[in-house]
Amino acid sequence: MLQGAIWYTLAGFGALCRAAQVPLATSHAGPQLSGSAGKASDKGRLLPFDKPHYATGYLPVDHDHDALADWGLHDPPNVNSTSHLVFETVSSLLQHWPNTRMRNGHNIVPGTIPPGTLLYHGTWHSDLPPGPEWTATDPEHSMLFCRNTVGENGCWHLTLMTTRTLKVVYFDGSSAAKIPFGSMDTQDIIAWGAVRPDWAYEEGDRIKALCEWGREYGVDGFVRMEMDFEVMLCDFTSGVRIVSSLVLAKPGTSSKASSLFEVMYAGSWHNRYPGESRIRLDLSGLISFYDTELAPSLVLARFGKERWDHRLLNISEVDLARARARMEDFLSRPADRSSSGIDWLTLIRVVVDRYSERLEFVRYLLNSTSSDTADSDSTIDVAIKTQVQLRNMLAPYILFDVIPPSTVFKTEERESGELDWVRPVFRLCATTHTGMLEGSTMTSAEKLLLDAVQGTTREICRVVTKMWGLGVLAGVDQSMGTDRKPDVGTIQNMTKTWKKDIDELMAWLDWNAWVKCRPACGPEEMCYLTTWPIGFPKRNRPRPPRNRDPVPPSLSHPLDNDAPVPTRPPRGDGLPHGEPAEDWERPQPRCVRRIDPYTI
């Protein structure tokens, strides 16, 4: 009975390898079958293994075509590929840390705010705003803007609760940072129909234009981020009710830095996944300006530039109109519109969770010693430890019949065929998460997300599989060996290749999970990125003349009613900007104090 069970298992794997067009290695040490066992009928065989869903990935089996021909280990992504950029920006949605680091957003995403959600509004009077105004998701943020028209004792603070699901549109990046350097480009496209850096400070006109545009599609507000998240609420009399309208005591300290730090601290609650969880995004309606089919004009505009400098300034009118039309079309669809139902954010998180810490650990191991100066024992020890980590990442994809060649390839043969034997591992690794996802029910946004996950996992698996295969050939894999004995010189050269491969992969992925304070901050500190408006250059140009109305002529009627509004009190000296930080253009993590004296 045991022998029969073993045979059935091996017969199933043989069918798997035939389906994947991977030949069984007869030299592999293991149970050898002969006689009548090889002529068994189909009855009782493990038929589900005949066409396993994971054997072919998303490539169809073609017996006239080498199914592994498209899985070369030396084929990096196209230089203009944006799959990793779509992947990382979507992975970072509604998270404060990554959207502070890369402040120029490239995504517009429809979403909702569920009933029972609190929103906060700092004001200077007891009346509801008669038109569009700003609300905060955390009171620390809104309290920074509350005032009082009578004396200096206290300030008015309004708390609201949503009474129904609010329909919102989210702009990623630091989209509430009022600077002309790209953070507001996606809003410009919706509000003005063009990117207008010269109108970066026209917040009153901006909120009116956005709400007027959204009125046709039932949009209740727009979600943005600066020190913390905010909701630009279009109507304070629809979908929300008053919880309280209070005159709050002034903070117990006269230091503006204290109040400002508390806003930054509240924002840090949403630094990492899941981020600001009170906003529910619908990724089936996502618009990404890293979509090269949606906005091909931006491919050349960002070519050769670092990601910090990517923006929408040179988008063509055709691409701009296409992006607006796609968002308007999605917002016009009924609530029960069809989509694949795939939880894309969770799928992306699965990939990040699977590889993020492991890739970081591999880089740590490789940097723990110098391959040029380390003694032979240290060199081999680090290589063995690294190989274990590489194998752990690939363990679910290493088939029992994937074995290295018995002969050692010469140096000049490496590029052509040294690693052909690991291609099945590469393909299984790259296609397992997405190989059976059907695109027929997907929206255009979902197809973009599918491409992003496929492109990202393909490159991760290509590099990791290549590194693992080289380690096997070098004789440092304790679970799989060749006839080659570990050679210190060979291992030193391989380690250099490994370092180059892992550094290039992590630079290409550029995951914000790897951006952190090193060493970790102490209990009286917080890890911090330079956040607008602190540490940014002061605005050094006058506002445009107030007789110029930037709101497009299509706004046929004002959003404000005629209710009188108390005169806004002066804001004093405003928010303290300080001197421009050295890293304001490319924020770098650093520890700042949580108590006086503050160091933000």
Disulfide bonds with the S-S distance in Angstrom:
Cys146-Cys155 2.03
Cys211-Cys234 2.04
Cys429-Cys461 1.96
Cys517-Cys527 2.02
Cys521-Cys591 2.08
